[in-house]
């Protein structure tokens, strides 16, 4: 029995909620029964035939299936009108129509039960002329509708710019946490159900949870999901990048891009929270799709673990059930670097020692005095204000300047600097609050040691590892790993100090040691005469400095042993020996 494929397309939410689909399906079934054909549905929701957008959808898949003989060429294609197939320019629409006819298909329109195939067109050429006229009409209608839509949107944009409420529904879709049920002259509102849920999701993202973790939490707490379906991973993933969180809406209409500020109510508290959210996303990119979604690596995704050979970042992977870090450039054969790796437990153990040393140093140096931190916050906020002024001036200049591209590039550079400063200010404020709320040093250290205890260190699924990651990013500036002559050396620098902590193999396996190096500031190369006295004082200072760091190291290792940490296995610094 020949098959009749019913092509049903509708392009709007209004049509979706109405009777468009049911009407077309019913008519197609009736026709199939009358002609003794087996009906197969092709449903294309939310796709316009204007400009041939549906050609890349299910209609295109249908044509490709006919070409590959997966669908017999003597099949029938039912559509309500010819303009359901295409509302593109007449030459493009006719080309699509003739392509299907040449394949041997029979096209029938439900509106008038008109049949189009090779035989009918050859016998009655007026059928072809009629199809051309129908395509012209369809394109003109769509063109008129498009112009009307564009005009309406532009008018609403102007209304918005005047500070008046608008609700633009004819272009794109609003995010799920927004209620757009009002008229076009009313402002969009917070959704009565999904707004609070969306805010919960944001809070979980800010706490360090990844998309999978947030999805599971929402599925458990709100089993009805989003519009009766389980919470979609991609919806939550896109949510974090959507500037609708800070009230912005971007639309492209008639080739023109419109950016409407203060269009939505703010789901994020402010722009800074939005930037922190983006930073959290980057930090959570360490979770490999090939691994369990719950594996939380301490260093991946923080952009601080780097390869000494090429300067590139290192990411985590599992080899024979053992977590390791590997050079990303080396993995992709870039920058002349090989894909060498290091066992994760070694670099993470050294990092935890450095973390505690940095924590002890900060506590000893700063105490609860936040004067310097507050001064730094004020200084950065002053720079941000200056950048805001520069960006505003450049934005104003774009309207009259001949070289728009150059100005736009400058704005982008300044805005990137501004965003980084905003994040720095947030981190400094958190540090200030932490210092001001300190209890005794003993209580503070006890709480910190409980957090980083060995049981948490070894359990890759412990959620407290996200808290440790946050502390690492605030204390550790970088971790550089080197492998030379089968010997591992790990260099770690903490913020606020001029020395680099060095963990590395010495002599031969399994020997290793802890030491420090001074940061090379690459200052000007002016020749300075150094007397024997100055050299002696410098050497004595370095000796005293090295001794103080070794004492700090011993204290840190001793404290870590109290929460379960074993001694570092020196053999791990010599992986190939």
Secondary structure, 3 states (H helix, E strand, C coil): CCEEEEEEEECCHHHHHCCHHHHHHHHHHHHHHHHCCEEEEEEEECCCCHHHHHHHCHHHHHHHHHHCCCCCCCCEEEECCHHHCCCCCHHHHHHHHHHHHHCCCEEEECCCCEEECHHHHHHCCHHHHHHHHHHHHHHHHHHHHHHHHHHHHHHHHHHHHCCCCCCCCCCCCCCCCEECCCCCCCCCEECCCHHHHHHHHHHHHHCCCCHHHHHHHHHHHCCCCECCECCCHHHHHHHCCCHHHHCCEEEEECCEEEEECCCCCCCCCCHHHHHHHHHHHHHHHHCCCCCCCCCCCCCCCCCCEEECCCCCEEEEEEECCEEEEEEHHHHCCCCCCCCCEEEHHHHHHHHHHHHHHHHHHHHHHHCCCCHHHHHHHHHHHHHHHHHHHHHHHHHHHHCCCCCHHHHHHHHHHHHHHHHHHHHHHHHHHHHHHHHHCCCCHHHHHHHHHHHCCHHHHHCCCCCHHHHHHHHHHHHEEEEEEEEECCEEEEEEEECCCCEEEEEEECCCCCCEEEEEEECCCCCCCCCCCCCHHHHHHHHHHHHHHHHHHHHHHHHHHHHHHCCCCCCCCHHHHCCCC
